[in-house]
Amino acid sequence: MSDRHELAGTSGKRTSPITFYRQVIAELRKVVWPTRPQVINYFWVVLVFVLVMMAIVAGLDYGFGQASFKIFA
């Protein structure tokens, strides 16, 4: 193992805050932002998925709870 903790390809100099800010803005301009209908669609997909997962976990919790009461009671 090497004692050097530098990333490959970096010179080790720190970036100034102004340069960092400019780079962040430049990267944010490259982002393809979703349209409003896409965001609404994604929201519903995630909401349905979360509700289904909650139902599965609640069902398993209830089932294991009932099983444990029958076993230990």
Buried (B, 14 or more C-beta within 10 A) or exposed (E): EEEEEEEEEEEEEEEEEEEEEEEEEEEEEEEEEEEEEEEEEEEEEEEEEEEEEEEEEEEEEEEEEEEEEEEEE
